[in-house]
Amino acid sequence: MPNELLINYRPYETRVVLMENQEVVEFQLERGAKGAGLLGNVYLGRVIRVLPGLQAAFVDIGLEKAAFLYVDDVFGSEKEFTRLLGQGPGIEEAEDEEPGTQKTPSEVSEIDGPHYQPIESLLSDGQELMVQVSKEPIGQKGARVTTHISIPGRRLVFMSMVNHLGVSRRIEDEEERKRLREVLEALAFNSGFIARTAAEGATDYEIKAEASFLSQLWQKIQSDAASAKAPQLIHQELDATLKAVRDIFTDQVDRLVIDDVEQFKKIRSFLTAFSPEQTPDVVLYEGSVPLFDAYDVETDLARALNKKVWLKSGGYVVIESTEALTVIDVNTGRYVGRHNLEETILKTNLEAVREIAYQLRLRNIGGLIVIDFIDMEKELNREKVFQALKDNLRRDKGKTKVLPMSELGLIEMTRKRSRENIDRLMRSPCFYCQGQGFLLSPISVCHQAFRELEAAAGDYPHQKLILTVHPSIKDLIIDEARPALEDLEKRLKRPICIKSDDSMHIEAYLVKIEGQGD
């Protein structure tokens, strides 16, 4: 089946979906100017506070919350940057070439050792500096920024701080890799470049032309920053539509379908300039049924918001996320197997592995992830599940690190997160349960109301008591909790009037003493 990139564009919202074999595997959402992605934007910022204890600084870049700058993302010189990368000038393999996801020096230094210059010797309060957003605001955290500016193009990523040349590891053909190395080495620019996956098959002229364009763009950014006053946006990344075309519409995608004629023209114009051979693969959708409904995308997106995801065998996985940690629990559910318990558990775990890898990519879950697989007795089976998870994560563009399964059946892993996941993008905490995800059980509400009745009655020994509750709670009191009500009336030596109000929250109740006001 063909791989397709679907773009549902409206002035207030852009939704992008990548489909592989008729299945949604990636989803991106951008809403209006306020919700426009910040990742990759370049700002002239002002340091508002240096934190020696954290070896970090807060930088005002003109957003609601100050950005966070780690010491290892502050580069005093090209020599220092190359030291942190652990490599000097020359051709190297690039582990990751997606914009905003290049390995940052702070990530490298966690392995190579601490930064040798304290942040207070590099930055001072009030200092102006140019930074780029490397991680969008997530939850209550502000954006994370770096002073190493990289500019992604269609086929190349420009690196401003160092004369480093790299080729994406996703380009596997050795002859093509050799050709790209030679083209990059011939570039007469005193800066670094990484050949992205889309560079495969591009002509020497196309690569050199893009390198020249990115180099000139960097010169313009520097010029604009020199005349700007902090805090100020210096360079804005492409909008959601063109960013999807640049980053996702590669040779592995057969067709791009968009449902807006103006955006259709803009995409074709962009591709004519940077990748003319793909222009015929762009299709304008003009059907009467909405694009995402026609491809049954809405069903998959709704499924991606559920905590519980059922497996075809009858088992299921439960996905629970906090701001820093996601826990995934695997259960056999209705699946009982045909032979022995160990075989049943192994089959469920292997099926869960495929679904988990899919859900991580679809939901864009990042940070620390702990997966609780069903316990297996055999070490060989635990190794099978571990290897299956690693294999299924290979197609994920998000950088992952997976640790072997523990004896308790747990696998710890991390997945690089640069933007909000689908859950935070499309939902907000429940104002009824304050984001807890649970409500008091009806019988708990009933007993809690009785306790408050008893406490209030002590101050008014003779007045009539009135309890107003949600209709379902009243039904419970009259039926299941009737003995408890009669016991309470006996101890308080007076009747209690039970009323209902269907406008009340199910956990709410009102205790009223007759004659004590309205």
Summary of the structure (lengths in Angstrom):
residues: 518
radius of gyration: 29.1
end to end distance: 68.2
largest distance: 97.0
contacts: 1565
relative contact order: 0.10
helix: 34%
strand: 26%
